[in-house]
Amino acid sequence: FVERVAGRAPDPRAARMALEQYGFGTGVTIEAAYHVRAALDEAGGKQAKVLVTSGFTAEKVRAFRAAAAPVDGFGTGS
């Protein structure tokens, strides 16, 4: 997964660093965003938008962008 994502990102090094911090684990992760997008596409929901929220800071948004996470928007609480 890491190499596939990093290989598609504009800056593979930044993508790997983003994945180290926000790629896996609990909460909204880069891996989860990829899985949700794939599940939606597979179910015929290619037009569905993905909005991620919960614990997003400017740093986390930058990490998702560095990893080219397939999201259409971010929700933040601060």
Backbone as a ProteinNet text record, in pm:
[ID]
protein_1_A
[PRIMARY]
FVERVAGRAPDPRAARMALEQYGFGTGVTIEAAYHVRAALDEAGGKQAKVLVTSGFTAEKVRAFRAAAAPVDGFGTGS
[TERTIARY]
82.4	0	87	187.6	272.8	340.6	398.3	468.7	372.6	253.7	154.4	112	84.4	42.2	157	274.6	389.2	422.9	406.5	436.4	343.6	223.2	126.3	130.4	195.5	197.5	297	268.4	360.6	499.3	504.3	631.2	632.6	690.9	688.9	745.7	849.6	909.3	808.6	741.7	641.6	525.8	488.6	379.3	416.7	538.5	582.3	580.1	625.3	624.9	481.6	390.6	249.9	190.5	223.4	171.6	224.6	347.3	403	320.3	275.9	204	53.2	-6.2	-152.4	-204.5	-118.8	-159.3	-244.3	-215.4	-277.7	-313.6	-393.7	-427.4	-573.4	-601.9	-739.6	-776.5	-904.7	-950.5	-952.6	-959.6	-962.4	-818.7	-790.7	-655.3	-652.6	-534.7	-517.2	-558.8	-521.9	-560.3	-712.9	-781.9	-928.2	-989.8	-933.8	-986.1	-975.2	-863.5	-846.5	-946.3	-967.4	-1061.6	-1206.1	-1243.5	-1379.1	-1400.5	-1303.7	-1317.2	-1330.5	-1249.1	-1254.5	-1389.1	-1440.1	-1569.7	-1682.3	-1679.1	-1780.8	-1775.5	-1657	-1641	-1691.7	-1656	-1696.3	-1848.4	-1912.2	-2057.3	-2133.5	-2061.7	-2126.5	-2140.8	-2071.8	-2082.1	-1967.3	-1925.8	-1812.6	-1839.9	-1967.2	-2003.2	-2008.2	-2007.4	-2015.2	-1889.8	-1909.3	-1797.8	-1756.9	-1630.6	-1578.6	-1534.1	-1597.5	-1563.5	-1511.8	-1393.8	-1336.1	-1336.5	-1367.1	-1370.6	-1315	-1295.4	-1254.5	-1103.9	-1065.5	-926	-837.4	-895.2	-813.1	-756.9	-627.7	-553.8	-495.2	-434.7	-369.6	-263.3	-192.3	-87.4	-146.2	-258.3	-320.4	-376.3	-432.6	-481.2	-363.9	-251.5	-133	-85.6	-91.8	-49.1	-140.5	-271.1	-364.7	-341.3	-312.4	-284.7	-152.8	-51.4	78.9	66.2	-23.3	-43.8	-149.5	-195	-297.5	-418.1	-457.3	-573.5	-696.5	-778.2	-893.1	-1011.9	-994.1	-1100.5	-1137.1	-1260.9	-1310.1	-1319.7	-1310.2	-1317.3	-1279.7	-1250.7	-1208.2	-1297.8	-1332.9	-1406.5	-1316.4	-1309.1	-1227.3	-1312.1	-1268.4	-1343.4	-1272.9	-1159.4	-1086.4	-1035.1
-119	0	125.6	127.3	246.3	276.9	178.3	202.5	242.6	183.9	219.3	365	405.8	543.5	640.1	609.7	697.9	709.9	602.3	604.4	693.5	716.1	801.2	946.1	971.2	1105.9	1195.4	1325.2	1419.1	1418.7	1400	1395.8	1266.5	1159.1	1029.7	1033.6	1113.6	1122.2	1182.1	1289	1352.1	1256.1	1179.6	1082.9	975.8	925.7	824.8	881.4	1004.6	1067.9	1085.6	1124.4	1140.9	1008.4	902.5	770	720.8	757.1	716.5	773.7	896.7	960.9	940.9	947.6	945.1	833.2	742.3	639.2	528.7	489.1	369.5	394.6	305.6	315.7	345.5	418.3	450.6	587.9	615.3	743.8	746.8	865.6	882.6	875.3	775.1	754.2	763.4	779.6	781.7	647.3	539.9	406.7	393.6	441.3	432.8	511.3	627.3	706.8	629.6	563.2	482.7	366.7	301.9	189	235.1	347.6	399.2	434.8	502.4	539.1	414.8	314.4	190	120.6	117	52.4	127.5	258.8	337.4	313.5	315.9	293.5	155.9	56.5	-81.4	-99.1	-22.3	-31.7	57.9	120.6	206.5	350.7	388.5	524.5	614	605.5	687.2	837.1	875.4	1017	1065	972.4	1009.7	1085	1185	1264.3	1209.7	1219.9	1175.6	1297.8	1317.9	1425.9	1362.7	1402.8	1346.1	1451.6	1405.9	1495.2	1419.7	1486.7	1429	1438.4	1531	1544.4	1604.7	1675.2	1733	1867.8	1877.7	2001.8	2037.7	2152.7	2191.1	2087.8	2035.9	1936.3	1807	1763.7	1639.7	1658.5	1774.6	1803.4	1798.4	1860.2	1857.3	1714.4	1631.6	1491.9	1416.7	1435.6	1369.7	1415.8	1542.8	1594.8	1539.5	1530.4	1477.2	1332.9	1257.7	1117.7	1103.5	1216.2	1216.6	1132.5	1144.2	1069.6	1108.6	1011.7	1039	1097.4	1219.7	1287.4	1415.9	1456.7	1576	1696.1	1674.3	1785.1	1744.3	1845.4	1824.1	1904.1	1846.7	1918	1932.9	2053.1	2076	2142.4	2126.5	2185.3	2303.6	2339.4	2452.4	2544.6
0	0	0	86.8	99.2	-33.9	-96.6	-222.7	-334.1	-334.8	-436.7	-421	-298.4	-272.4	-300.5	-250.1	-270.5	-418.7	-492.5	-634.8	-714.8	-666.2	-735.9	-688.9	-578.1	-519.9	-593.3	-597.6	-662.3	-597.9	-466.6	-392.9	-310.6	-364.1	-294.8	-153.4	-131.4	2.6	101.8	61	148.1	172.7	72	88.1	189.7	182.8	280.6	422.3	438.3	570.4	620.2	531.8	568.6	612.5	540.1	573.8	707.7	741.3	870.7	984.7	969.5	1079.7	1073.7	954.8	943.1	853.7	816.3	721.6	780	901.1	958.5	1103.8	1160.3	1301.9	1323.4	1430.3	1464	1407.4	1405.8	1355.5	1204	1148.6	1003.5	953.8	872.2	822.2	670.1	617.3	472.4	414.5	480	433.2	427.7	529.8	532.8	417.7	386.9	275.3	144.1	122.6	0.9	-1.9	111.2	117.5	92.9	151.8	131.5	-15.2	-76.2	-217.4	-304.9	-277.4	-355.7	-338.6	-215.3	-189.9	-259.6	-255.3	-324.2	-475	-531.1	-674.8	-714.9	-635.2	-663.1	-655.9	-568.6	-550.9	-648.8	-740.5	-838.2	-794.2	-689.8	-637.5	-677.8	-802.4	-848	-837.5	-838.1	-827.4	-682	-586.6	-444.9	-403	-322.3	-270.2	-133.7	-101.7	27.2	106.4	220.4	311.4	439.5	482.2	604.6	714	835.1	950.7	1070.8	1177.2	1304.5	1323.9	1404	1441.2	1334	1238.5	1131.8	1172.4	1159	1178	1041.8	1032.4	906.5	869	967	942.5	884.6	940.7	892.6	751.5	723.4	587.9	490.4	525.7	438.4	415	518.4	504.9	408.4	419.8	329.2	185.9	168	34.3	-18.8	66.5	24	-23.2	39.7	2.5	-106.6	-161.4	-266.3	-226.1	-98.6	-48.4	-129.6	-166.8	-252.8	-175.9	-128.8	-55.5	-129.6	-111.6	-179.7	-88	41.9	134.5	275	356.2	494.9	586.5	700	802.9	924.2	977.3	1095.3	1202.6	1324.3	1434.5	1495.9	1438.6	1496.7	1390
[MASK]
++++++++++++++++++++++++++++++++++++++++++++++++++++++++++++++++++++++++++++++

